[in-house]
Structures are given as C-alpha cells and as structure tokens.
Amino acid sequence: MIAAIDMTDPALVMGHPSIDEQHRALLGMIEELDERMGRGEFGQGVLDAIQGMLAYAATHFDEEEGLMRESEWPDLSVHRGLHAEFMQKTGGFFEDAASDSEWTSLDVLRFLLHWLLKHIKIEDRRFFDWLAARSA
C-alpha cells in the first residue's frame, strides 16, 4: 500500500477548483491501482489505470494549457512538452502491460506517484504562483 497523500497539502493545492479536482482524480487513480495490485489484479488493473491516465490527460492538460494560453504564460511551450512526455510514456505502458502486467503495474504506480509529486508540486506550482502574483 502506498502512503497516504494529503491533497490538502498547500504544495498540492493550486487554488483553482477544477484543476484541484482533476489532481485529486489522479490521486484516486493511483490509490485504485495500488488497491487492485494488492488484490493481485495486475492485468486488468494496469489496463484500467492506463486508460484512466489517458482520459485524465485529455481533459486536464487541455484545461491547464488553456489557462496558461489565456494568461500568456511565457513557459507554456515547456509545460506542453512535459505533458507530451506524459502522453508518450503512458502510451508505452500498453505494450509493456501485454508482456508483463505485474512489473508494468509497479512501473505505472511509480510513474503516477512521481508525476503527482514532482509535476504538480514543482511545475504546476510555478505556473499557479506566477498567475497569482500577476493577478495581485
């Protein structure tokens, strides 16, 4: 079981209700994959997680990048690149899951945790702090 992640941690709260809800949904996917792995449901568990990640990314990245575009954030292209890397890595998990769902489940879980803790706490935080300072 993964350690509890507190989504009320100020480092994880961006102050934008829709974005924060989407980040909580990502945590929900992480927790669900972890629970399913604990029950030995590696094959379908990891496939569901990958599909969930792709659906999450389709809506979340579009909304987040829209906010960045509207506010004329100068680092939009860099952030878009990070989102593209997420999509590329996620797509690669499908092939991996076909050959070894147990190891792929662990890789996906690790990847999602890293994304949650690094991307949101650092990359998203940079934008939302910039946006708040600009609005002040």
Steps between C-alpha positions, in 0.01 A plus 500: 500500500620849419529755773207740527543818298328803644339690215437791739878547521554863387773378262237294316213751508513741207199707605308429180199280585485309171876438482511396865213257442683350204814458710291319763366274225859408410562409863184288487641310201825443687316369806276275289796347316677442831192329645455282193865401507453401864222265388720355225298663219803601297379447142166678499609734778788644301298519178226693682764730652658571161161575344416722797828685463433568133147625572632713787769649282262580215283725715747621761781598266259679268353705783834575663663603173195713421551691824865544415421620148234745623737647758785514245734297719845520343589136583195346333705317236721342768197387698336365184816297443470346845141407427607344169761292686227377735288392203792326329600314816138404569454362149807282546346333802237323284766296321683429825180381668448240229830331582514541879205658677645458850820696432311749287257559787793590722648725230166677446451549874850640539455724194167639626637568847802677352276702270268596783774603737748652257293646221224644714717620789764654276381562144133579562593696813730726292213593272236552767738707716582711194130538421418603858782756505389638167140531619600677822 
